[in-house]
Amino acid sequence: MLTIAALGILSSPPSKSKESIDFNINMSIQDVAPKLGVTGKGLARELELPIDISKKKPLKLLKVTYEELDHAIEHILSHRDSMLKYYVYAALVLLGLVFLIRLGRPDGVDIKSRRDWYPRTPYIVSLLLSVTVAGFLLGKSPNPMEAVVKVFKSMVGLYPDPMIKVIAFGFFIILAVIGNKIICGWACPFGALQELIYSIPILRKIKKRKLPFVVTNTIRACFFIAMLLLLFGIIGGRKGFVIYHYINPFNLFNLDFEAFSILLTVIIALLVSFTIYRPFCQFICPFGLVSWLAERFSIFHIRIDKEKCTQCGACLKACPLEAAKGLVNGKKMPADCFSCARCLNVCPVDAIQYTSSLNKGILGSRKL
């Protein structure tokens, strides 16, 4: 028999004071699922059963073992969101926004001092807080990647609360729109871990080589389309199958590698981060794809004064992706910009600023 603490949909880790619930294989799916905050289909999927299987039969008649039930319960509980983590995300985004808009560039400072603008220390501190607090201390959920996936999982009946999943997704999108993808650049724990590794000053010659955005974004979009086709059973005939579950690097923050593919994903992503900027974000992350589209509506972002720009290429070299290249060339859909501030102190003519769309002070500027 299994005993765990009863948890709410958005909850903190279990405590002894909470009501205990006993689970056993004499119970049915419809008995267990509501107490875990998932639908019968959601629990069936976690037990690796067809999602249309009878929900009234005892689990033992469905040939479910105690070990399988225990594993399913642990996995479901690992996805429970901590309300505190939402506040941490918001605080880190606010920190980044204040730094990029105000503190990183002191008022009245001569352009000759531009090398001192936007020091890296506040950014590194934010990244470390993200990894330690929003990551290992508070666990893997919630996170931007799962926020996207859970909305679609709700559509196939794996969660009983689709509106709550939509609200959680909306929270991350709002943060991405407030500052140009700033939730990814400053607050996402796995993104922060990749950023920290990439920032280690080694292999600089290799880092100068940037992957074509059209290639990385196409691969990322293909992953997303494959997820939808598999989830809705259009391919494979197994409705409810989520490909991202097997390559979810956020499991690192729970030290839970239920599938070897997850551990392999984490190892590869972190090793490749020594030479390629945020590889998981570029190649796989579904929120990376969605927030790239949301960048078109960002309130605060990089802007360039076309009258001042000499196209010297300094920002192109500083940018770890092709975002600055797209900006200078006037592309309507440039590459991802993670608001990392690398380009903001390299322009010799002060043509680049991080400012609001409502700011009319930079005439003839383009938005990134």
C-alpha positions in Angstrom: 0.0 0.0 0.0 1.2 3.5 -0.9 0.8 6.5 1.4 1.4 10.1 0.3 0.2 13.5 1.3 -2.9 15.0 -0.4 -1.8 17.9 -2.6 -3.7 20.7 -4.3 -3.3 21.5 -8.0 -0.8 24.2 -7.1 0.9 23.1 -4.0 4.1 22.9 -1.9 5.9 19.7 -1.1 3.9 17.3 1.1 4.0 17.7 4.9 3.1 15.4 7.8 0.2 17.7 8.8 -1.7 17.1 5.6 -4.3 14.4 5.1 -2.8 11.1 4.0 -4.2 9.1 1.2 -3.7 5.3 0.8 -3.4 4.0 -2.8 -3.4 0.3 -3.7 -4.0 -1.8 -6.8 -7.5 -2.8 -5.6 -8.6 0.7 -6.4 -9.6 1.8 -9.9 -8.3 4.5 -12.1 -11.4 6.6 -11.3 -10.7 6.2 -7.6 -7.0 7.3 -7.8 -7.0 10.0 -10.6 -9.1 12.7 -8.9 -6.9 12.5 -5.7 -3.8 13.2 -7.9 -5.4 16.1 -9.8 -5.4 14.3 -13.2 -8.0 12.8 -15.3 -8.5 9.1 -15.8 -6.9 9.4 -19.2 -3.9 11.1 -17.6 -3.4 8.4 -15.0 -3.9 5.7 -17.7 -1.1 7.3 -19.8 1.2 7.5 -16.8 0.6 3.7 -16.2 1.3 3.2 -19.9 -2.2 1.9 -20.5 -4.4 2.9 -23.5 -6.1 6.1 -22.4 -9.5 4.7 -23.4 -9.2 1.7 -21.1 -11.9 1.0 -18.5 -11.5 3.4 -15.6 -13.7 1.4 -13.3 -11.8 -1.9 -13.1 -9.4 -2.5 -10.2 -5.8 -1.7 -11.2 -4.7 -5.3 -10.4 -7.2 -6.6 -13.1 -5.4 -4.2 -15.5 -2.2 -6.0 -14.6 -0.8 -2.9 -12.8 1.8 -3.6 -10.2 2.5 -1.7 -7.0 5.8 -0.6 -8.5 4.1 0.8 -11.6 1.5 2.6 -9.5 4.2 4.0 -7.2 6.2 5.3 -10.2 3.2 6.9 -11.9 2.2 8.7 -8.6 5.7 10.0 -8.1 5.9 11.3 -11.7 2.5 13.0 -11.5 3.5 14.6 -8.2 6.8 15.8 -9.6 4.7 18.0 -12.0 2.9 19.8 -9.3 3.4 23.5 -9.5 4.8 25.5 -6.6 3.2 28.9 -6.3 6.4 30.4 -4.8 8.2 29.6 -8.1 5.9 31.9 -10.0 6.9 34.7 -7.8 10.6 33.8 -8.3 10.2 33.9 -12.0 8.5 37.3 -11.9 11.2 38.7 -9.5 14.0 37.5 -11.9 12.3 39.0 -14.9 11.8 42.3 -13.0 15.5 42.3 -12.0 16.5 41.8 -15.6 14.1 44.5 -16.9 15.4 47.1 -14.4 19.0 46.3 -15.2 18.5 46.5 -19.0 16.3 49.6 -19.0 17.9 51.7 -16.2 20.7 50.4 -14.1 23.0 48.9 -16.8 23.5 52.2 -18.4 23.9 55.2 -16.0 22.3 58.5 -17.1 24.6 61.1 -18.5 27.6 58.9 -19.0 29.8 59.7 -22.0 29.9 57.2 -24.8 33.6 56.8 -24.2 32.7 54.9 -21.0 30.4 52.4 -22.9 32.7 49.5 -22.1 31.6 49.8 -18.5 27.9 49.7 -19.4 25.9 46.6 -18.7 28.4 44.7 -16.5 28.0 41.0 -16.6 27.8 40.5 -12.8 24.1 41.2 -12.3 23.3 38.9 -15.2 25.4 36.1 -13.8 23.8 36.6 -10.4 20.4 36.3 -11.9 21.4 33.1 -13.7 22.8 31.6 -10.6 19.6 32.4 -8.7 17.6 30.8 -11.4 19.5 27.6 -11.4 19.7 27.3 -7.6 16.4 28.7 -6.4 14.0 28.3 -9.4 15.8 25.0 -10.3 17.2 22.8 -7.6 15.5 24.3 -4.6 11.9 24.5 -5.9 12.1 21.6 -8.4 11.3 21.3 -12.1 7.7 22.5 -12.1 6.5 25.0 -13.2 8.7 25.8 -16.1 8.1 27.5 -19.5 8.5 24.3 -21.5 5.9 22.3 -19.5 3.5 25.3 -19.6 3.2 24.9 -23.4 3.0 21.1 -23.4 0.3 21.0 -20.6 -2.1 23.1 -22.6 -2.1 20.6 -25.4 -2.2 17.7 -22.9 -5.4 19.2 -21.5 -6.9 19.2 -25.0 -6.7 15.4 -25.1 -8.1 15.0 -21.6 -5.0 14.4 -19.6 -5.8 17.2 -17.1 -9.2 18.1 -15.6 -8.4 21.8 -15.4 -7.5 23.1 -18.9 -8.2 26.7 -17.9 -5.5 26.5 -15.1 -3.0 25.2 -17.7 -3.9 28.1 -20.0 -3.5 30.6 -17.3 0.0 29.2 -16.4 1.0 29.3 -20.0 -0.3 32.9 -20.2 1.8 33.8 -17.3 5.0 32.8 -19.1 3.9 34.4 -22.3 3.2 37.7 -20.6 6.7 37.7 -19.1 8.1 36.9 -22.5 6.2 39.9 -24.0 7.0 42.4 -21.3 10.7 42.1 -22.0 12.0 40.5 -25.2 12.0 36.8 -24.3 13.4 37.9 -20.9 11.8 34.9 -19.1 14.0 32.6 -21.2 17.1 34.8 -21.0 17.1 35.7 -17.3 14.8 33.3 -15.4 14.5 29.8 -17.0 16.6 27.5 -14.9 17.8 25.2 -17.6 18.3 28.0 -20.0 20.4 29.7 -17.3 22.5 26.6 -16.8 23.3 26.5 -20.5 24.1 30.2 -20.5 26.5 29.9 -17.5 28.3 27.0 -19.2 28.5 29.0 -22.5 29.9 32.0 -20.6 33.0 30.1 -19.4 35.8 31.7 -21.4 37.1 28.7 -23.3 36.9 27.5 -26.9 36.3 31.1 -28.0 37.2 30.4 -31.6 34.6 27.6 -31.9 32.0 29.9 -30.3 32.4 32.4 -33.1 30.7 30.0 -35.5 27.0 30.5 -35.3 24.4 28.0 -36.5 22.0 29.2 -39.2 18.8 30.2 -37.5 16.7 28.8 -40.4 18.2 25.3 -39.6 17.8 25.4 -35.8 14.3 26.9 -35.9 13.2 24.3 -38.5 14.4 21.5 -36.3 12.6 23.0 -33.3 9.4 23.5 -35.2 9.6 19.9 -36.4 9.9 18.6 -32.8 6.8 20.7 -32.0 4.8 19.4 -34.9 5.8 15.8 -34.1 4.7 16.3 -30.5 1.2 17.4 -31.7 0.9 14.5 -34.2 1.9 12.0 -31.5 -0.1 13.5 -28.7 -3.4 13.6 -30.7 -2.7 10.1 -32.0 -2.5 11.2 -35.7 0.8 9.3 -35.9 1.5 6.1 -33.9 -2.1 5.5 -32.9 -1.3 6.1 -29.2 -3.2 9.2 -28.2 -1.7 11.0 -25.2 2.0 10.2 -26.0 4.2 13.2 -25.3 7.6 13.1 -26.9 8.9 15.9 -24.6 8.5 13.6 -21.6 11.5 11.6 -22.8 13.8 14.6 -23.4 12.7 16.8 -20.6 15.9 18.4 -19.1 14.0 20.0 -16.3 14.0 16.6 -14.6 17.5 17.5 -13.7 16.2 19.8 -10.9 14.4 16.9 -9.3 17.3 14.6 -9.9 14.7 12.3 -11.5 15.9 10.5 -14.7 13.1 8.1 -15.2 14.2 7.4 -18.7 17.8 7.1 -20.0 16.8 9.5 -22.8 16.3 12.2 -20.3 19.7 11.8 -18.7 21.2 11.6 -22.2 19.4 14.9 -23.2 20.8 16.7 -20.2 24.3 15.5 -20.7 24.4 16.3 -24.4 22.8 19.7 -23.9 25.2 20.7 -21.2 28.3 19.5 -23.0 27.3 21.1 -26.3 26.7 24.4 -24.3 30.5 24.8 -24.1 30.6 25.6 -27.8 27.0 26.3 -28.9 24.7 28.9 -27.3 21.7 27.4 -25.5 21.4 24.3 -27.7 18.3 22.9 -26.1 16.6 26.3 -26.5 17.6 26.5 -30.1 16.9 23.0 -31.2 14.1 21.6 -29.0 12.3 23.8 -26.5 8.6 24.4 -27.5 8.4 27.5 -25.4 11.5 28.8 -27.3 9.5 28.4 -30.5 6.4 30.1 -29.1 8.2 32.9 -27.4 10.1 33.6 -30.6 6.8 34.3 -32.2 5.8 36.4 -29.2 8.9 38.5 -29.6 7.1 40.5 -32.3 4.8 41.9 -29.6 7.4 42.6 -26.9 7.1 45.9 -25.0 10.8 46.3 -24.1 13.4 45.1 -26.6 16.6 46.0 -28.5 16.2 48.9 -30.8 18.7 50.3 -33.3 18.9 53.9 -34.6 19.2 53.6 -38.4 20.5 57.1 -38.6 23.5 56.3 -36.3 24.2 52.8 -37.4 27.3 52.4 -39.5 26.9 48.7 -40.0 30.4 48.1 -38.5 29.5 44.6 -37.4 30.4 45.0 -33.8 27.0 43.9 -32.5 27.0 40.9 -35.0 30.2 39.6 -33.4 28.9 40.1 -29.8 25.6 38.4 -30.4 25.8 34.7 -29.7 23.0 34.0 -32.3 21.9 35.7 -35.6 19.5 38.1 -33.8 21.7 41.1 -34.3 22.3 40.2 -37.9 18.6 40.1 -38.5 18.2 43.4 -36.8 20.8 45.2 -38.8 19.5 43.7 -42.0 15.9 44.7 -41.2 14.4 41.2 -41.1 10.8 41.1 -40.0 11.4 37.7 -38.2 14.9 37.7 -36.9 16.5 35.0 -34.8 15.8 34.5 -31.1 16.9 37.4 -28.8 17.4 36.4 -25.2 17.9 39.9 -23.9 21.5 38.9 -22.8 22.8 42.5 -23.2 25.9 41.5 -25.1 25.3 43.9 -27.9 24.5 46.9 -25.7 28.0 48.1 -24.9 29.9 47.3 -28.1 28.4 49.8 -30.6 31.0 52.6 -31.2 28.3 55.1 -32.2 25.7 54.3 -29.5 23.1 53.2 -32.0 21.7 50.3 -29.9 19.4 50.7 -26.9 17.1 48.5 -24.8 13.9 50.5 -24.7 10.1 50.5 -25.0 8.0 50.2 -28.1 6.2 53.3 -26.8 9.4 55.3 -26.7 9.4 57.6 -29.7 12.8 59.1 -28.9 14.7 56.8 -31.3 13.3 57.9 -34.7 13.4 55.5 -37.6 14.4 52.5 -35.4 13.8 48.9 -36.0 12.5 46.4 -33.5 14.2 43.1 -32.6 
